[in-house]
Amino acid sequence: MAVRRRLTPVRKGCAAAAALVAAVAGALTAPAAATPGADRDHRGTRAALAAAVRGGVPGATAQARDRHGPWSGAAGVGDLRTGTPRGAHDRFRAGSITKTFVATVLLQLEAEGRLDLDDAVGAWLPGVIEGNGHDGDRITVRQLLNHTSGIHDYSEDPDFHRRLTTPEFLAHRHRTWRPAALVALALRHAPDFVPGRGWAYSNTNYVVAGMVIEKVTGRPYGDEIRDRIVTPLHLRATSVPGTRPTLPRPGSRAYSKLSGAAGSRTYDVTELNPSLAGAAGELVSDAADLNRFYAALLRGELLPPRQLAAMKRTVPTRGKEGAGGRYGLGLLRLELPCGTVVWGHGGGIHGSLSLALATADGGHALTFNFNGDWAGGQDRILAAEFCGA
């Protein structure tokens, strides 16, 4: 998911996410290009992907889309055992990019008059966010979506972290985690702050948001994402897998150090039960679909103007999880050194590190994914694609 070491749903995911966030922050402080602008042939982006592989990531896949049309590229390998090259159209676990989809559905429901973002969470989920200082009647749906609720992040619970982000993961990778169980982990801990009085990225916020969607509609949140976003936009590579542990083809293997140093043993973590992330980060997609989604979202194809404006109404972030940017409703705003403003989200989960960003008009988009959750190099890719650096 993302933040404090997230953008992923568990700490390994979280640590991977932290690496992603730190890299994005690096892009925000790197020298700007003298003449910003897109590289029509994406040679710089291609070179940056190759550099990331030389830096240690097994493989990378990416797609950029601008006024010249789409460009897809890949570098490195998709399978360390066979040496199979990484594919330009690989599907992958998108981690916390799921959050933008969840926020979009809730904003659509608001536009339909079925809820209000300022409704108390307790009004929809009575008794769910209670205990240890938490009070769902003092937390709004909006505060879930912009991470100002103060609800502790379940992925930082020590027991959860140990089971899912160390080699113990191998014994727990197929376990099913119900949303209520993830929320219960969070409620073991006191709130991070009084609702509305701070900002802290919390995967629990979006697990609860998914529960709100199900309460409002009477249907699983994944079904709402499918019918409201995936099907209308013809996102053929995108799915909400639930408990399905395997990845669809085409795809690659996914690798993790499982909380070890970059030079430590590499584990194949391709198979896992994505319920450990749930509505905070279980989406599967590919780069082309994610570019299409963010372009459509920012162009107003998924939300009325009022709801899109609300989504882009940001609050200050803090720490590496904010990447030096500002956070809206499931949407991160970054201003690059060359002056380009991009909107999107990052996502990390076991063996997968992704970033999807687009300009405000949706006219220039970039999504890329690494099939290793420990490597860097994301800053160079962003600078190459959006700043011509």
Disulfide bonds with the S-S distance in Angstrom:
Cys338-Cys387 2.05
